[in-house]
Amino acid sequence: MGVIIEFQSTISVEEFCRLREAVGFQKLTIKQAEKVLSNTSFIVNAVCEGKSVGVVRVLTDKVTDAYITDVIISPDFQGLGLGRKIMDRVLEQLNEYSVSSVKLACSLYANPGKELFYEKFGFQTLPNNKYGCGMLLELKQP
């Protein structure tokens, strides 16, 4: 069972919603998912037998900043090195753009124990001796 890593502008709304739900992310309506995907700069998608089994969504201006969000690996494919392969492809693409700063916008607070995975790519836990702590504001929608 081979997995192909693909650089794409988007994936289907249905695949995106299925993956999000499989890992316990907030459920989105079709309309919300369409809007999320339409505002995405690019996606790196892992495909096995025609089905998305992992995805990383990136927002970038392709010059100074990039934000990595929605790092999702199907539970059946976790622990097999797929996350590393997808993240390597994401960082390769950002290097091609010559982006100078990459921020991780992954909800690590909701994924305890995942910090070490991101540190392998050079991300730093905050606060540290160079940067202060990150902050989060969750806006409540009606």
DRENVEX-165158 format. One record per residue (C-alpha): residue in one letter; x, y, z. Coordinates in Angstrom, 2 decimals. Layout:
resn = A	X = X	Y = Y	Z = Z
...
This chain:
resn = M	X = 0.00	Y = 0.00	Z = 0.00
resn = G	X = 1.96	Y = 3.00	Z = -1.31
resn = V	X = 1.35	Y = 6.57	Z = -0.23
resn = I	X = 1.93	Y = 9.42	Z = -2.67
resn = I	X = 2.74	Y = 12.91	Z = -1.34
resn = E	X = 1.17	Y = 15.59	Z = -3.57
resn = F	X = 1.54	Y = 19.37	Z = -3.63
resn = Q	X = -1.91	Y = 20.76	Z = -4.44
resn = S	X = -3.86	Y = 23.98	Z = -4.43
resn = T	X = -6.75	Y = 22.27	Z = -2.63
resn = I	X = -8.48	Y = 18.97	Z = -1.85
resn = S	X = -12.15	Y = 18.08	Z = -1.98
resn = V	X = -14.34	Y = 19.48	Z = 0.75
resn = E	X = -15.55	Y = 15.97	Z = 1.56
resn = E	X = -12.01	Y = 14.60	Z = 2.01
resn = F	X = -11.04	Y = 17.59	Z = 4.15
resn = C	X = -14.08	Y = 17.21	Z = 6.42
resn = R	X = -13.59	Y = 13.44	Z = 6.68
resn = L	X = -9.96	Y = 13.82	Z = 7.78
resn = R	X = -10.79	Y = 16.58	Z = 10.29
resn = E	X = -13.52	Y = 14.47	Z = 11.87
resn = A	X = -11.30	Y = 11.36	Z = 11.95
resn = V	X = -8.84	Y = 13.09	Z = 14.29
resn = G	X = -11.44	Y = 14.90	Z = 16.39
resn = F	X = -11.01	Y = 18.41	Z = 14.97
resn = Q	X = -13.95	Y = 20.81	Z = 15.08
resn = K	X = -16.68	Y = 19.71	Z = 12.67
resn = L	X = -17.24	Y = 22.18	Z = 9.83
resn = T	X = -20.26	Y = 22.67	Z = 7.65
resn = I	X = -19.70	Y = 22.22	Z = 3.91
resn = K	X = -19.94	Y = 26.00	Z = 3.48
resn = Q	X = -17.34	Y = 26.61	Z = 6.22
resn = A	X = -14.99	Y = 24.00	Z = 4.75
resn = E	X = -15.34	Y = 25.53	Z = 1.27
resn = K	X = -14.38	Y = 28.94	Z = 2.67
resn = V	X = -11.42	Y = 27.49	Z = 4.62
resn = L	X = -10.09	Y = 25.73	Z = 1.52
resn = S	X = -10.65	Y = 28.71	Z = -0.79
resn = N	X = -8.49	Y = 30.84	Z = 1.53
resn = T	X = -5.67	Y = 28.29	Z = 1.65
resn = S	X = -2.44	Y = 29.04	Z = -0.23
resn = F	X = -1.54	Y = 25.40	Z = -0.76
resn = I	X = -1.99	Y = 21.91	Z = 0.59
resn = V	X = 0.33	Y = 18.95	Z = 0.83
resn = N	X = -1.82	Y = 15.86	Z = 0.58
resn = A	X = -0.91	Y = 12.23	Z = 1.24
resn = V	X = -2.93	Y = 9.88	Z = -0.94
resn = C	X = -3.25	Y = 6.10	Z = -0.60
resn = E	X = -5.37	Y = 4.12	Z = -3.04
resn = G	X = -7.09	Y = 7.32	Z = -4.23
resn = K	X = -8.02	Y = 8.46	Z = -0.72
resn = S	X = -6.53	Y = 11.34	Z = 1.32
resn = V	X = -4.86	Y = 9.93	Z = 4.43
resn = G	X = -2.95	Y = 13.03	Z = 5.53
resn = V	X = -2.99	Y = 16.73	Z = 4.82
resn = V	X = -1.23	Y = 19.93	Z = 5.85
resn = R	X = -2.77	Y = 23.28	Z = 5.00
resn = V	X = -0.55	Y = 26.36	Z = 4.52
resn = L	X = -1.30	Y = 30.08	Z = 4.35
resn = T	X = 1.50	Y = 32.23	Z = 2.92
resn = D	X = 2.29	Y = 35.51	Z = 1.19
resn = K	X = 5.21	Y = 33.64	Z = -0.48
resn = V	X = 7.71	Y = 36.28	Z = 0.69
resn = T	X = 7.95	Y = 36.90	Z = 4.41
resn = D	X = 5.51	Y = 34.69	Z = 6.26
resn = A	X = 3.85	Y = 31.30	Z = 6.19
resn = Y	X = 1.48	Y = 29.67	Z = 8.64
resn = I	X = 1.16	Y = 25.91	Z = 8.88
resn = T	X = -2.24	Y = 24.78	Z = 10.03
resn = D	X = -4.44	Y = 21.68	Z = 9.97
resn = V	X = -1.68	Y = 19.08	Z = 10.28
resn = I	X = -3.88	Y = 15.99	Z = 9.99
resn = I	X = -2.87	Y = 12.35	Z = 9.65
resn = S	X = -5.58	Y = 9.68	Z = 9.53
resn = P	X = -5.40	Y = 7.56	Z = 12.71
resn = D	X = -4.72	Y = 4.43	Z = 10.62
resn = F	X = -1.58	Y = 6.07	Z = 9.21
resn = Q	X = -0.17	Y = 7.72	Z = 12.36
resn = G	X = 3.20	Y = 6.53	Z = 13.60
resn = L	X = 4.40	Y = 5.47	Z = 10.14
resn = G	X = 6.49	Y = 8.55	Z = 9.31
resn = L	X = 3.84	Y = 10.07	Z = 7.07
resn = G	X = 3.67	Y = 13.32	Z = 9.07
resn = R	X = 7.42	Y = 13.78	Z = 8.63
resn = K	X = 7.17	Y = 13.22	Z = 4.85
resn = I	X = 4.34	Y = 15.73	Z = 4.51
resn = M	X = 6.08	Y = 18.35	Z = 6.66
resn = D	X = 9.31	Y = 17.87	Z = 4.68
resn = R	X = 7.37	Y = 18.58	Z = 1.46
resn = V	X = 5.73	Y = 21.66	Z = 3.02
resn = L	X = 9.09	Y = 23.09	Z = 4.12
resn = E	X = 10.62	Y = 22.26	Z = 0.72
resn = Q	X = 7.88	Y = 24.28	Z = -1.00
resn = L	X = 8.30	Y = 27.21	Z = 1.39
resn = N	X = 12.05	Y = 27.19	Z = 0.72
resn = E	X = 11.29	Y = 27.35	Z = -3.02
resn = Y	X = 9.26	Y = 30.50	Z = -2.32
resn = S	X = 12.18	Y = 31.83	Z = -0.19
resn = V	X = 9.80	Y = 32.52	Z = 2.68
resn = S	X = 11.80	Y = 34.01	Z = 5.55
resn = S	X = 9.61	Y = 33.04	Z = 8.50
resn = V	X = 7.38	Y = 30.06	Z = 9.14
resn = K	X = 4.90	Y = 30.07	Z = 12.00
resn = L	X = 3.23	Y = 26.96	Z = 13.24
resn = A	X = -0.46	Y = 27.68	Z = 13.65
resn = C	X = -1.25	Y = 24.17	Z = 14.76
resn = S	X = -3.42	Y = 23.88	Z = 17.83
resn = L	X = -0.79	Y = 22.20	Z = 19.96
resn = Y	X = -2.79	Y = 22.98	Z = 23.08
resn = A	X = -5.32	Y = 20.47	Z = 21.77
resn = N	X = -2.69	Y = 17.89	Z = 20.91
resn = P	X = -0.61	Y = 17.24	Z = 24.04
resn = G	X = 2.64	Y = 15.44	Z = 23.40
resn = K	X = 2.96	Y = 16.54	Z = 19.76
resn = E	X = 5.50	Y = 19.31	Z = 20.46
resn = L	X = 8.51	Y = 16.99	Z = 19.97
resn = F	X = 7.30	Y = 16.12	Z = 16.46
resn = Y	X = 7.45	Y = 19.80	Z = 15.42
resn = E	X = 10.76	Y = 20.43	Z = 17.21
resn = K	X = 12.34	Y = 17.89	Z = 14.79
resn = F	X = 11.74	Y = 20.46	Z = 12.04
resn = G	X = 13.33	Y = 23.31	Z = 14.01
resn = F	X = 10.21	Y = 24.81	Z = 15.59
resn = Q	X = 10.82	Y = 26.21	Z = 19.06
resn = T	X = 8.57	Y = 25.89	Z = 22.07
resn = L	X = 7.65	Y = 29.32	Z = 23.44
resn = P	X = 8.48	Y = 31.09	Z = 25.58
resn = N	X = 12.23	Y = 30.66	Z = 25.30
resn = N	X = 15.27	Y = 32.91	Z = 25.79
resn = K	X = 14.71	Y = 34.60	Z = 22.40
resn = Y	X = 10.91	Y = 34.89	Z = 22.11
resn = G	X = 8.11	Y = 35.49	Z = 24.58
resn = C	X = 5.12	Y = 33.24	Z = 24.94
resn = G	X = 2.58	Y = 32.88	Z = 22.18
resn = M	X = -0.95	Y = 34.01	Z = 22.86
resn = L	X = -4.31	Y = 32.85	Z = 21.64
resn = L	X = -7.66	Y = 34.61	Z = 21.46
resn = E	X = -10.65	Y = 32.48	Z = 20.57
resn = L	X = -13.46	Y = 34.58	Z = 19.15
resn = K	X = -16.91	Y = 33.25	Z = 19.92
resn = Q	X = -19.20	Y = 33.24	Z = 16.92
resn = P	X = -22.98	Y = 33.55	Z = 17.30
